[in-house]
Amino acid sequence: MLAGLLYLIGLVTVLVNLALAGAQAPAAISQVTAAMDAGTANMVDVVIRASAGFAGYLWPLLIGLLLMGFARVIMLLGSINRSLRGQA
């Protein structure tokens, strides 16, 4: 039960972060394409400036993925426990 709840919380966290980052993506894409069309910009600086807006989404995304992974490990250990209990 706890593992399912942790998995669901992690899944919602990841999906919300991806949706928020996706809503911000068109502005970053247009910034990069405008710099590519200009031809005189340093592309490394342009990409760093465009990706700086996505830095706030990195930690919640990683935490959500870690929660999902931890929940899957708990589910696996629970299923191993149930299968070994049946063999005794």
C-alpha positions as CSV (number, residue, x, y, z in Angstrom):
1,M,0.0,0.0,0.0
2,L,2.8,2.4,0.9
3,A,4.8,1.5,-2.2
4,G,1.8,2.2,-4.4
5,L,1.3,5.6,-2.8
6,L,5.0,6.4,-3.2
7,Y,4.9,5.4,-6.8
8,L,1.8,7.5,-7.4
9,I,3.4,10.5,-5.8
10,G,6.5,10.1,-7.8
11,L,4.6,9.7,-11.0
12,V,2.5,12.8,-10.5
13,T,5.6,14.8,-9.6
14,V,7.3,13.7,-12.8
15,L,4.3,14.3,-15.0
16,V,3.6,17.8,-13.6
17,N,7.3,18.7,-14.0
18,L,7.3,17.6,-17.6
19,A,4.1,19.5,-18.3
20,L,5.5,22.7,-16.8
21,A,8.8,22.3,-18.7
22,G,6.9,21.6,-21.9
23,A,4.9,24.8,-21.4
24,Q,8.1,26.7,-21.2
25,A,9.8,25.0,-24.1
26,P,8.4,27.0,-27.0
27,A,10.0,30.2,-25.7
28,A,13.4,28.5,-25.3
29,I,13.1,26.9,-28.8
30,S,12.3,30.2,-30.4
31,Q,15.2,31.8,-28.6
32,V,17.6,29.2,-30.0
33,T,16.2,29.3,-33.5
34,A,16.4,33.1,-33.5
35,A,20.1,32.9,-32.5
36,M,20.7,30.2,-35.2
37,D,19.1,32.4,-37.9
38,A,21.2,35.4,-36.8
39,G,24.4,33.4,-37.4
40,T,26.6,35.6,-35.3
41,A,25.7,34.3,-31.8
42,N,27.9,32.0,-29.7
43,M,25.7,28.9,-29.6
44,V,27.1,27.6,-26.3
45,D,26.0,30.8,-24.6
46,V,22.6,30.7,-26.3
47,V,21.9,27.1,-25.2
48,I,23.1,27.9,-21.6
49,R,20.8,30.9,-21.5
50,A,17.9,28.9,-22.9
51,S,18.3,26.0,-20.6
52,A,18.8,28.1,-17.5
53,G,15.0,28.4,-17.3
54,F,14.7,24.6,-17.0
55,A,17.1,24.4,-14.0
56,G,14.2,24.6,-11.5
57,Y,12.6,21.5,-12.9
58,L,15.6,19.3,-12.5
59,W,15.5,18.5,-8.8
60,P,11.8,17.8,-8.5
61,L,12.1,15.5,-11.6
62,L,14.9,13.6,-10.1
63,I,13.2,13.3,-6.7
64,G,10.0,12.0,-8.5
65,L,12.1,9.4,-10.4
66,L,13.8,8.3,-7.2
67,L,10.5,7.9,-5.4
68,M,9.2,5.8,-8.3
69,G,12.3,3.6,-8.2
70,F,12.2,3.2,-4.4
71,A,8.6,2.2,-4.6
72,R,9.3,-0.4,-7.3
73,V,12.1,-1.9,-5.1
74,I,9.6,-2.1,-2.2
75,M,7.0,-3.8,-4.5
76,L,9.7,-6.2,-5.6
77,L,10.7,-7.1,-2.1
78,G,7.1,-7.5,-1.1
79,S,6.4,-9.9,-3.9
80,I,9.6,-11.9,-3.1
81,N,8.4,-12.1,0.5
82,R,5.0,-13.3,-0.5
83,S,6.4,-16.0,-2.8
84,L,8.8,-17.3,-0.2
85,R,6.1,-17.4,2.4
86,G,4.1,-19.6,0.1
87,Q,6.9,-22.1,-0.2
88,A,7.4,-22.7,3.6
